[in-house]
Amino acid sequence: MSVPAAVVLIIALLLVAGLIGYFTAWYYAKSVYTPVIKKLEEEKVQLNREIEGLKENVAKLKVKIADLEKKVDDLDKDVSEREREISKKVDIITGLENELKELKKKLKV
């Protein structure tokens, strides 16, 4: 066999060996990682369901927060009204106390 023919044969055998190695590695990786990928996809679906549930919870909590804020505003208004009433009654009591003091002074005289 001549040198050029031997070189061509060696290159051809190397290419065939490379292809065999490549396809063997590809099939091995496919067999190993396919179950892992399926498991990860299932986990992804489950996590997406959990996310949807959490989004629903967030929406419900936002509605609840709005209701509670409205109650707080109503209670603040009620407190303000009662403080005004107390202030008016304190003024009335102060006025009555002053009248009482004046009447006591008149009685002493």
Beta strands, then each sheet from edge to edge (+ up, - down):
end
